[in-house]
Amino acid sequence: MNTQPEQWTPELDALIASPQHHKLIFENERVRVLDTNIPPGEITALHTHSMPASLVVLTWSDFIRFDAEGNILLDSREKGLSFEPHSALWSGPLGLHALKNVGTNDLHIISVEMKG
């Protein structure tokens, strides 16, 4: 898989590859706003996020992020990650991955992706 976001194929974009977990709620020439919700026990399809984004946590849950081969990229429990509702975070582009909610709450995040 290419490591540069501009080389990632459009069909792997979160809205196309994993529409059951990613919804578009606003878009213009500068930003794209996604509503991401992953219920407990669910796993997303493999997808990418090609733009850096400001994230707002609505509800938090532990998760595991996997690469295309099923290798663990990140386990939130091992990193001690936990965020209160309305916490704001920053994320760079994310390459091909799937995410499994291994906690007891919905993992519900609003992402404001920066274009350009």
CNS distance restraints for C-alpha pairs under 8 A (distance, minus, plus):
assign (resid   1 and name CA) (resid   8 and name CA) 7.84 0.50 0.50
assign (resid   1 and name CA) (resid  96 and name CA) 7.59 0.50 0.50
assign (resid   2 and name CA) (resid   7 and name CA) 6.10 0.50 0.50
assign (resid   2 and name CA) (resid   8 and name CA) 6.38 0.50 0.50
assign (resid   3 and name CA) (resid   7 and name CA) 7.46 0.50 0.50
assign (resid   3 and name CA) (resid   8 and name CA) 7.78 0.50 0.50
assign (resid   3 and name CA) (resid  95 and name CA) 6.87 0.50 0.50
assign (resid   4 and name CA) (resid   8 and name CA) 6.90 0.50 0.50
assign (resid   5 and name CA) (resid  50 and name CA) 4.89 0.50 0.50
assign (resid   5 and name CA) (resid  51 and name CA) 7.43 0.50 0.50
assign (resid   5 and name CA) (resid  93 and name CA) 6.87 0.50 0.50
assign (resid   5 and name CA) (resid  95 and name CA) 7.30 0.50 0.50
assign (resid   6 and name CA) (resid  50 and name CA) 7.20 0.50 0.50
assign (resid   8 and name CA) (resid  12 and name CA) 7.22 0.50 0.50
assign (resid   8 and name CA) (resid  48 and name CA) 7.71 0.50 0.50
assign (resid   8 and name CA) (resid  50 and name CA) 7.42 0.50 0.50
assign (resid   9 and name CA) (resid  13 and name CA) 7.40 0.50 0.50
assign (resid  10 and name CA) (resid  16 and name CA) 7.86 0.50 0.50
assign (resid  11 and name CA) (resid  16 and name CA) 5.78 0.50 0.50
assign (resid  11 and name CA) (resid  17 and name CA) 6.12 0.50 0.50
assign (resid  12 and name CA) (resid  16 and name CA) 6.50 0.50 0.50
assign (resid  12 and name CA) (resid  17 and name CA) 5.14 0.50 0.50
assign (resid  12 and name CA) (resid  46 and name CA) 7.23 0.50 0.50
assign (resid  12 and name CA) (resid  47 and name CA) 4.78 0.50 0.50
assign (resid  12 and name CA) (resid  48 and name CA) 5.69 0.50 0.50
assign (resid  12 and name CA) (resid  96 and name CA) 7.61 0.50 0.50
assign (resid  13 and name CA) (resid  17 and name CA) 5.83 0.50 0.50
assign (resid  13 and name CA) (resid  18 and name CA) 7.87 0.50 0.50
assign (resid  13 and name CA) (resid  47 and name CA) 5.63 0.50 0.50
assign (resid  13 and name CA) (resid  48 and name CA) 5.08 0.50 0.50
assign (resid  13 and name CA) (resid  49 and name CA) 6.17 0.50 0.50
assign (resid  13 and name CA) (resid  50 and name CA) 7.38 0.50 0.50
assign (resid  14 and name CA) (resid  18 and name CA) 5.18 0.50 0.50
assign (resid  14 and name CA) (resid  19 and name CA) 6.76 0.50 0.50
assign (resid  14 and name CA) (resid  22 and name CA) 6.34 0.50 0.50
assign (resid  14 and name CA) (resid  47 and name CA) 5.13 0.50 0.50
assign (resid  14 and name CA) (resid  48 and name CA) 5.64 0.50 0.50
assign (resid  14 and name CA) (resid  49 and name CA) 6.24 0.50 0.50
assign (resid  15 and name CA) (resid  19 and name CA) 4.92 0.50 0.50
assign (resid  15 and name CA) (resid  22 and name CA) 5.53 0.50 0.50
assign (resid  15 and name CA) (resid  23 and name CA) 6.50 0.50 0.50
assign (resid  15 and name CA) (resid  24 and name CA) 7.22 0.50 0.50
assign (resid  17 and name CA) (resid  45 and name CA) 6.36 0.50 0.50
assign (resid  17 and name CA) (resid  46 and name CA) 6.76 0.50 0.50
assign (resid  17 and name CA) (resid  47 and name CA) 5.60 0.50 0.50
assign (resid  18 and name CA) (resid  22 and name CA) 6.27 0.50 0.50
assign (resid  18 and name CA) (resid  44 and name CA) 6.12 0.50 0.50
assign (resid  18 and name CA) (resid  45 and name CA) 5.27 0.50 0.50
assign (resid  18 and name CA) (resid  46 and name CA) 7.24 0.50 0.50
assign (resid  18 and name CA) (resid  47 and name CA) 6.58 0.50 0.50
assign (resid  19 and name CA) (resid  23 and name CA) 6.45 0.50 0.50
assign (resid  21 and name CA) (resid  36 and name CA) 5.54 0.50 0.50
assign (resid  21 and name CA) (resid  37 and name CA) 5.31 0.50 0.50
assign (resid  21 and name CA) (resid  38 and name CA) 5.83 0.50 0.50
assign (resid  21 and name CA) (resid  44 and name CA) 6.76 0.50 0.50
assign (resid  22 and name CA) (resid  34 and name CA) 6.31 0.50 0.50
assign (resid  22 and name CA) (resid  35 and name CA) 5.74 0.50 0.50
assign (resid  22 and name CA) (resid  36 and name CA) 4.58 0.50 0.50
assign (resid  22 and name CA) (resid  37 and name CA) 6.73 0.50 0.50
assign (resid  23 and name CA) (resid  34 and name CA) 5.49 0.50 0.50
assign (resid  23 and name CA) (resid  35 and name CA) 5.10 0.50 0.50
assign (resid  23 and name CA) (resid  36 and name CA) 6.47 0.50 0.50
assign (resid  24 and name CA) (resid  32 and name CA) 7.45 0.50 0.50
assign (resid  24 and name CA) (resid  33 and name CA) 6.08 0.50 0.50
assign (resid  24 and name CA) (resid  34 and name CA) 4.75 0.50 0.50
assign (resid  24 and name CA) (resid  35 and name CA) 6.39 0.50 0.50
assign (resid  25 and name CA) (resid  32 and name CA) 7.96 0.50 0.50
assign (resid  25 and name CA) (resid  33 and name CA) 5.65 0.50 0.50
assign (resid  25 and name CA) (resid  34 and name CA) 5.79 0.50 0.50
assign (resid  25 and name CA) (resid  35 and name CA) 6.59 0.50 0.50
assign (resid  26 and name CA) (resid  31 and name CA) 7.98 0.50 0.50
assign (resid  26 and name CA) (resid  32 and name CA) 5.86 0.50 0.50
assign (resid  26 and name CA) (resid  33 and name CA) 5.04 0.50 0.50
assign (resid  26 and name CA) (resid  34 and name CA) 7.32 0.50 0.50
assign (resid  27 and name CA) (resid  31 and name CA) 5.76 0.50 0.50
assign (resid  27 and name CA) (resid  32 and name CA) 4.31 0.50 0.50
assign (resid  27 and name CA) (resid  33 and name CA) 6.16 0.50 0.50
assign (resid  28 and name CA) (resid  32 and name CA) 6.55 0.50 0.50
assign (resid  29 and name CA) (resid 115 and name CA) 7.23 0.50 0.50
assign (resid  30 and name CA) (resid 114 and name CA) 6.30 0.50 0.50
assign (resid  30 and name CA) (resid 115 and name CA) 5.18 0.50 0.50
assign (resid  30 and name CA) (resid 116 and name CA) 7.28 0.50 0.50
assign (resid  31 and name CA) (resid 112 and name CA) 6.44 0.50 0.50
assign (resid  31 and name CA) (resid 113 and name CA) 5.44 0.50 0.50
assign (resid  31 and name CA) (resid 114 and name CA) 4.87 0.50 0.50
assign (resid  31 and name CA) (resid 115 and name CA) 5.40 0.50 0.50
assign (resid  32 and name CA) (resid 111 and name CA) 7.96 0.50 0.50
assign (resid  32 and name CA) (resid 112 and name CA) 5.85 0.50 0.50
assign (resid  32 and name CA) (resid 113 and name CA) 5.07 0.50 0.50
assign (resid  32 and name CA) (resid 114 and name CA) 6.82 0.50 0.50
assign (resid  32 and name CA) (resid 115 and name CA) 7.35 0.50 0.50
assign (resid  33 and name CA) (resid 110 and name CA) 6.98 0.50 0.50
assign (resid  33 and name CA) (resid 111 and name CA) 5.51 0.50 0.50
assign (resid  33 and name CA) (resid 112 and name CA) 4.53 0.50 0.50
assign (resid  33 and name CA) (resid 113 and name CA) 6.07 0.50 0.50
assign (resid  34 and name CA) (resid 110 and name CA) 5.71 0.50 0.50
assign (resid  34 and name CA) (resid 111 and name CA) 5.07 0.50 0.50
assign (resid  34 and name CA) (resid 112 and name CA) 6.61 0.50 0.50
assign (resid  34 and name CA) (resid 113 and name CA) 7.76 0.50 0.50
assign (resid  35 and name CA) (resid 108 and name CA) 7.44 0.50 0.50
assign (resid  35 and name CA) (resid 109 and name CA) 6.13 0.50 0.50
assign (resid  35 and name CA) (resid 110 and name CA) 4.74 0.50 0.50
assign (resid  35 and name CA) (resid 111 and name CA) 6.54 0.50 0.50
assign (resid  36 and name CA) (resid 107 and name CA) 7.75 0.50 0.50
assign (resid  36 and name CA) (resid 108 and name CA) 5.61 0.50 0.50
assign (resid  36 and name CA) (resid 109 and name CA) 5.15 0.50 0.50
assign (resid  36 and name CA) (resid 110 and name CA) 6.15 0.50 0.50
assign (resid  36 and name CA) (resid 111 and name CA) 7.53 0.50 0.50
assign (resid  37 and name CA) (resid 106 and name CA) 6.49 0.50 0.50
assign (resid  37 and name CA) (resid 107 and name CA) 5.62 0.50 0.50
assign (resid  37 and name CA) (resid 108 and name CA) 4.33 0.50 0.50
assign (resid  37 and name CA) (resid 109 and name CA) 6.47 0.50 0.50
assign (resid  38 and name CA) (resid  42 and name CA) 6.27 0.50 0.50
assign (resid  38 and name CA) (resid  43 and name CA) 7.36 0.50 0.50
assign (resid  38 and name CA) (resid  44 and name CA) 7.60 0.50 0.50
assign (resid  38 and name CA) (resid 100 and name CA) 7.88 0.50 0.50
assign (resid  38 and name CA) (resid 101 and name CA) 6.43 0.50 0.50
assign (resid  38 and name CA) (resid 106 and name CA) 5.60 0.50 0.50
assign (resid  38 and name CA) (resid 107 and name CA) 5.12 0.50 0.50
assign (resid  38 and name CA) (resid 108 and name CA) 6.45 0.50 0.50
assign (resid  39 and name CA) (resid 101 and name CA) 6.61 0.50 0.50
assign (resid  39 and name CA) (resid 105 and name CA) 6.71 0.50 0.50
assign (resid  39 and name CA) (resid 106 and name CA) 4.31 0.50 0.50
assign (resid  39 and name CA) (resid 107 and name CA) 6.33 0.50 0.50
assign (resid  40 and name CA) (resid  61 and name CA) 7.84 0.50 0.50
assign (resid  40 and name CA) (resid 101 and name CA) 5.12 0.50 0.50
assign (resid  40 and name CA) (resid 102 and name CA) 6.15 0.50 0.50
assign (resid  40 and name CA) (resid 103 and name CA) 5.82 0.50 0.50
assign (resid  40 and name CA) (resid 104 and name CA) 5.47 0.50 0.50
assign (resid  40 and name CA) (resid 105 and name CA) 5.79 0.50 0.50
assign (resid  40 and name CA) (resid 106 and name CA) 5.69 0.50 0.50
assign (resid  40 and name CA) (resid 107 and name CA) 7.64 0.50 0.50
assign (resid  41 and name CA) (resid 100 and name CA) 6.69 0.50 0.50
assign (resid  41 and name CA) (resid 101 and name CA) 5.32 0.50 0.50
assign (resid  41 and name CA) (resid 102 and name CA) 5.67 0.50 0.50
assign (resid  41 and name CA) (resid 103 and name CA) 7.39 0.50 0.50
assign (resid  42 and name CA) (resid 100 and name CA) 5.72 0.50 0.50
assign (resid  42 and name CA) (resid 101 and name CA) 5.73 0.50 0.50
assign (resid  42 and name CA) (resid 102 and name CA) 7.98 0.50 0.50
assign (resid  43 and name CA) (resid  98 and name CA) 6.71 0.50 0.50
assign (resid  43 and name CA) (resid  99 and name CA) 5.44 0.50 0.50
assign (resid  43 and name CA) (resid 100 and name CA) 4.06 0.50 0.50
assign (resid  43 and name CA) (resid 101 and name CA) 6.41 0.50 0.50
assign (resid  44 and name CA) (resid  98 and name CA) 5.28 0.50 0.50
assign (resid  44 and name CA) (resid  99 and name CA) 5.41 0.50 0.50
assign (resid  44 and name CA) (resid 100 and name CA) 6.52 0.50 0.50
assign (resid  45 and name CA) (resid  98 and name CA) 5.64 0.50 0.50
assign (resid  45 and name CA) (resid  99 and name CA) 7.85 0.50 0.50
assign (resid  46 and name CA) (resid  68 and name CA) 6.83 0.50 0.50
assign (resid  46 and name CA) (resid  96 and name CA) 6.17 0.50 0.50
assign (resid  46 and name CA) (resid  97 and name CA) 5.08 0.50 0.50
assign (resid  46 and name CA) (resid  98 and name CA) 4.59 0.50 0.50
assign (resid  47 and name CA) (resid  95 and name CA) 7.58 0.50 0.50
assign (resid  47 and name CA) (resid  96 and name CA) 5.20 0.50 0.50
assign (resid  47 and name CA) (resid  97 and name CA) 5.56 0.50 0.50
assign (resid  47 and name CA) (resid  98 and name CA) 6.48 0.50 0.50
assign (resid  48 and name CA) (resid  93 and name CA) 7.84 0.50 0.50
assign (resid  48 and name CA) (resid  94 and name CA) 5.70 0.50 0.50
assign (resid  48 and name CA) (resid  95 and name CA) 5.02 0.50 0.50
assign (resid  48 and name CA) (resid  96 and name CA) 4.79 0.50 0.50
assign (resid  48 and name CA) (resid  97 and name CA) 6.47 0.50 0.50
assign (resid  49 and name CA) (resid  93 and name CA) 5.39 0.50 0.50
assign (resid  49 and name CA) (resid  94 and name CA) 4.95 0.50 0.50
assign (resid  49 and name CA) (resid  95 and name CA) 6.55 0.50 0.50
assign (resid  50 and name CA) (resid  93 and name CA) 4.84 0.50 0.50
assign (resid  50 and name CA) (resid  94 and name CA) 6.32 0.50 0.50
assign (resid  50 and name CA) (resid  95 and name CA) 7.26 0.50 0.50
assign (resid  51 and name CA) (resid  92 and name CA) 6.82 0.50 0.50
assign (resid  51 and name CA) (resid  93 and name CA) 4.93 0.50 0.50
assign (resid  51 and name CA) (resid  94 and name CA) 7.93 0.50 0.50
assign (resid  51 and name CA) (resid 113 and name CA) 5.66 0.50 0.50
assign (resid  51 and name CA) (resid 114 and name CA) 5.93 0.50 0.50
assign (resid  51 and name CA) (resid 115 and name CA) 6.42 0.50 0.50
assign (resid  52 and name CA) (resid  90 and name CA) 7.64 0.50 0.50
assign (resid  52 and name CA) (resid  91 and name CA) 5.65 0.50 0.50
assign (resid  52 and name CA) (resid  92 and name CA) 4.18 0.50 0.50
assign (resid  52 and name CA) (resid  93 and name CA) 4.83 0.50 0.50
assign (resid  52 and name CA) (resid 113 and name CA) 5.70 0.50 0.50
assign (resid  52 and name CA) (resid 114 and name CA) 5.79 0.50 0.50
assign (resid  53 and name CA) (resid  90 and name CA) 5.96 0.50 0.50
assign (resid  53 and name CA) (resid  91 and name CA) 5.31 0.50 0.50
assign (resid  53 and name CA) (resid  92 and name CA) 6.39 0.50 0.50
assign (resid  53 and name CA) (resid  93 and name CA) 7.57 0.50 0.50
assign (resid  53 and name CA) (resid 111 and name CA) 5.93 0.50 0.50
assign (resid  53 and name CA) (resid 112 and name CA) 5.19 0.50 0.50
assign (resid  53 and name CA) (resid 113 and name CA) 4.13 0.50 0.50
assign (resid  53 and name CA) (resid 114 and name CA) 5.82 0.50 0.50
assign (resid  54 and name CA) (resid  88 and name CA) 6.97 0.50 0.50
assign (resid  54 and name CA) (resid  89 and name CA) 5.84 0.50 0.50
assign (resid  54 and name CA) (resid  90 and name CA) 4.72 0.50 0.50
assign (resid  54 and name CA) (resid  91 and name CA) 6.43 0.50 0.50
assign (resid  54 and name CA) (resid 111 and name CA) 5.77 0.50 0.50
assign (resid  54 and name CA) (resid 112 and name CA) 5.15 0.50 0.50
assign (resid  54 and name CA) (resid 113 and name CA) 6.57 0.50 0.50
assign (resid  55 and name CA) (resid  88 and name CA) 5.54 0.50 0.50
assign (resid  55 and name CA) (resid  89 and name CA) 4.96 0.50 0.50
assign (resid  55 and name CA) (resid  90 and name CA) 5.93 0.50 0.50
assign (resid  55 and name CA) (resid  91 and name CA) 7.24 0.50 0.50
assign (resid  55 and name CA) (resid 109 and name CA) 6.47 0.50 0.50
assign (resid  55 and name CA) (resid 110 and name CA) 5.65 0.50 0.50
assign (resid  55 and name CA) (resid 111 and name CA) 4.54 0.50 0.50
assign (resid  55 and name CA) (resid 112 and name CA) 6.35 0.50 0.50
assign (resid  56 and name CA) (resid  85 and name CA) 7.91 0.50 0.50
assign (resid  56 and name CA) (resid  86 and name CA) 5.79 0.50 0.50
assign (resid  56 and name CA) (resid  87 and name CA) 5.71 0.50 0.50
assign (resid  56 and name CA) (resid  88 and name CA) 4.61 0.50 0.50
assign (resid  56 and name CA) (resid  89 and name CA) 6.45 0.50 0.50
assign (resid  56 and name CA) (resid 109 and name CA) 5.66 0.50 0.50
assign (resid  56 and name CA) (resid 110 and name CA) 5.14 0.50 0.50
assign (resid  56 and name CA) (resid 111 and name CA) 6.53 0.50 0.50
assign (resid  57 and name CA) (resid  83 and name CA) 7.12 0.50 0.50
assign (resid  57 and name CA) (resid  84 and name CA) 7.11 0.50 0.50
assign (resid  57 and name CA) (resid  85 and name CA) 5.27 0.50 0.50
assign (resid  57 and name CA) (resid  86 and name CA) 5.23 0.50 0.50
assign (resid  57 and name CA) (resid  87 and name CA) 5.40 0.50 0.50
assign (resid  57 and name CA) (resid  88 and name CA) 6.50 0.50 0.50
assign (resid  57 and name CA) (resid  89 and name CA) 8.00 0.50 0.50
assign (resid  57 and name CA) (resid 108 and name CA) 6.35 0.50 0.50
assign (resid  57 and name CA) (resid 109 and name CA) 4.72 0.50 0.50
assign (resid  57 and name CA) (resid 110 and name CA) 6.59 0.50 0.50
assign (resid  58 and name CA) (resid  85 and name CA) 4.84 0.50 0.50
assign (resid  58 and name CA) (resid  86 and name CA) 5.79 0.50 0.50
assign (resid  58 and name CA) (resid  87 and name CA) 7.93 0.50 0.50
assign (resid  58 and name CA) (resid 107 and name CA) 7.84 0.50 0.50
assign (resid  58 and name CA) (resid 108 and name CA) 5.29 0.50 0.50
assign (resid  58 and name CA) (resid 109 and name CA) 5.55 0.50 0.50
assign (resid  58 and name CA) (resid 110 and name CA) 7.28 0.50 0.50
assign (resid  59 and name CA) (resid  84 and name CA) 7.29 0.50 0.50
assign (resid  59 and name CA) (resid  85 and name CA) 5.45 0.50 0.50
assign (resid  59 and name CA) (resid 105 and name CA) 7.15 0.50 0.50
assign (resid  59 and name CA) (resid 106 and name CA) 6.26 0.50 0.50
assign (resid  59 and name CA) (resid 107 and name CA) 5.60 0.50 0.50
assign (resid  59 and name CA) (resid 108 and name CA) 5.02 0.50 0.50
assign (resid  59 and name CA) (resid 109 and name CA) 7.05 0.50 0.50
assign (resid  60 and name CA) (resid  82 and name CA) 6.84 0.50 0.50
assign (resid  60 and name CA) (resid  83 and name CA) 6.19 0.50 0.50
assign (resid  60 and name CA) (resid  84 and name CA) 6.92 0.50 0.50
assign (resid  60 and name CA) (resid  85 and name CA) 7.09 0.50 0.50
assign (resid  60 and name CA) (resid 105 and name CA) 6.65 0.50 0.50
assign (resid  60 and name CA) (resid 106 and name CA) 6.65 0.50 0.50
assign (resid  60 and name CA) (resid 107 and name CA) 4.89 0.50 0.50
assign (resid  60 and name CA) (resid 108 and name CA) 6.49 0.50 0.50
assign (resid  61 and name CA) (resid  82 and name CA) 7.59 0.50 0.50
assign (resid  61 and name CA) (resid 101 and name CA) 6.66 0.50 0.50
assign (resid  61 and name CA) (resid 102 and name CA) 7.28 0.50 0.50
assign (resid  61 and name CA) (resid 103 and name CA) 4.93 0.50 0.50
assign (resid  61 and name CA) (resid 104 and name CA) 6.46 0.50 0.50
assign (resid  61 and name CA) (resid 105 and name CA) 5.24 0.50 0.50
assign (resid  61 and name CA) (resid 106 and name CA) 6.13 0.50 0.50
assign (resid  61 and name CA) (resid 107 and name CA) 4.96 0.50 0.50
assign (resid  62 and name CA) (resid  75 and name CA) 7.75 0.50 0.50
assign (resid  62 and name CA) (resid  76 and name CA) 5.59 0.50 0.50
assign (resid  62 and name CA) (resid  77 and name CA) 6.22 0.50 0.50
assign (resid  62 and name CA) (resid  81 and name CA) 7.76 0.50 0.50
assign (resid  62 and name CA) (resid  82 and name CA) 7.56 0.50 0.50
assign (resid  62 and name CA) (resid 101 and name CA) 6.07 0.50 0.50
assign (resid  62 and name CA) (resid 102 and name CA) 5.48 0.50 0.50
assign (resid  62 and name CA) (resid 103 and name CA) 4.60 0.50 0.50
assign (resid  62 and name CA) (resid 104 and name CA) 7.87 0.50 0.50
assign (resid  62 and name CA) (resid 107 and name CA) 7.71 0.50 0.50
assign (resid  63 and name CA) (resid  75 and name CA) 6.05 0.50 0.50
assign (resid  63 and name CA) (resid  76 and name CA) 5.57 0.50 0.50
assign (resid  63 and name CA) (resid  77 and name CA) 7.48 0.50 0.50
assign (resid  63 and name CA) (resid  99 and name CA) 6.65 0.50 0.50
assign (resid  63 and name CA) (resid 100 and name CA) 5.44 0.50 0.50
assign (resid  63 and name CA) (resid 101 and name CA) 4.44 0.50 0.50
assign (resid  63 and name CA) (resid 102 and name CA) 5.07 0.50 0.50
assign (resid  63 and name CA) (resid 103 and name CA) 6.62 0.50 0.50
assign (resid  64 and name CA) (resid  72 and name CA) 6.84 0.50 0.50
assign (resid  64 and name CA) (resid  73 and name CA) 7.52 0.50 0.50
assign (resid  64 and name CA) (resid  74 and name CA) 5.66 0.50 0.50
assign (resid  64 and name CA) (resid  75 and name CA) 4.43 0.50 0.50
assign (resid  64 and name CA) (resid  76 and name CA) 6.38 0.50 0.50
assign (resid  64 and name CA) (resid  99 and name CA) 5.70 0.50 0.50
assign (resid  64 and name CA) (resid 100 and name CA) 5.29 0.50 0.50
assign (resid  64 and name CA) (resid 101 and name CA) 6.71 0.50 0.50
assign (resid  64 and name CA) (resid 102 and name CA) 6.94 0.50 0.50
assign (resid  65 and name CA) (resid  72 and name CA) 5.98 0.50 0.50
assign (resid  65 and name CA) (resid  73 and name CA) 5.41 0.50 0.50
assign (resid  65 and name CA) (resid  74 and name CA) 5.10 0.50 0.50
assign (resid  65 and name CA) (resid  75 and name CA) 6.48 0.50 0.50
assign (resid  65 and name CA) (resid  97 and name CA) 6.46 0.50 0.50
assign (resid  65 and name CA) (resid  98 and name CA) 5.73 0.50 0.50
assign (resid  65 and name CA) (resid  99 and name CA) 4.41 0.50 0.50
assign (resid  65 and name CA) (resid 100 and name CA) 6.49 0.50 0.50
assign (resid  66 and name CA) (resid  70 and name CA) 5.23 0.50 0.50
assign (resid  66 and name CA) (resid  71 and name CA) 5.33 0.50 0.50
assign (resid  66 and name CA) (resid  72 and name CA) 4.55 0.50 0.50
assign (resid  66 and name CA) (resid  73 and name CA) 5.25 0.50 0.50
assign (resid  66 and name CA) (resid  74 and name CA) 7.16 0.50 0.50
assign (resid  66 and name CA) (resid  97 and name CA) 5.40 0.50 0.50
assign (resid  66 and name CA) (resid  98 and name CA) 5.20 0.50 0.50
assign (resid  66 and name CA) (resid  99 and name CA) 6.19 0.50 0.50
assign (resid  67 and name CA) (resid  71 and name CA) 5.43 0.50 0.50
assign (resid  67 and name CA) (resid  72 and name CA) 6.57 0.50 0.50
assign (resid  67 and name CA) (resid  73 and name CA) 6.35 0.50 0.50
assign (resid  67 and name CA) (resid  96 and name CA) 6.29 0.50 0.50
assign (resid  67 and name CA) (resid  97 and name CA) 4.61 0.50 0.50
assign (resid  67 and name CA) (resid  98 and name CA) 6.50 0.50 0.50
assign (resid  68 and name CA) (resid  96 and name CA) 6.47 0.50 0.50
assign (resid  68 and name CA) (resid  97 and name CA) 5.99 0.50 0.50
assign (resid  68 and name CA) (resid  98 and name CA) 7.43 0.50 0.50
assign (resid  74 and name CA) (resid  79 and name CA) 7.88 0.50 0.50
assign (resid  75 and name CA) (resid  79 and name CA) 6.57 0.50 0.50
assign (resid  76 and name CA) (resid  80 and name CA) 5.98 0.50 0.50
assign (resid  76 and name CA) (resid  81 and name CA) 5.07 0.50 0.50
assign (resid  76 and name CA) (resid  82 and name CA) 7.63 0.50 0.50
assign (resid  77 and name CA) (resid  81 and name CA) 6.28 0.50 0.50
assign (resid  83 and name CA) (resid  87 and name CA) 6.21 0.50 0.50
assign (resid 101 and name CA) (resid 106 and name CA) 7.65 0.50 0.50
assign (resid 101 and name CA) (resid 107 and name CA) 6.86 0.50 0.50
